[in-house]
C-alpha cells in the first residue's frame, strides 16, 4: 500500500503555487487602485467608533475620489492595451 505524505501532496503542485510573471504584472498595474482602496478603508475605519467630523467627511470624500480616479485610469489603461472596452 502506497502512502502519500503531506509534503508529497504540497510539492506536487509546487510549480502552480507561485504567481506567474503575467499575474505579477497585473497586480503591479492594479496597485494604484489597491492603495487608493486601502486609503479609503483607513479613512472609514477612523470614523467607526465616533461621529465623523467635517475633517473626517472631507478625508473620506477625497479618498473616494482618489479611488474612483485610480479605477478609471486602470480601466482606461486596460482598454488601451486590448484595443477595446474592458
Order of alpha helices (4+ residues) and beta strands (2+ residues): alpha-alpha-alpha-alpha
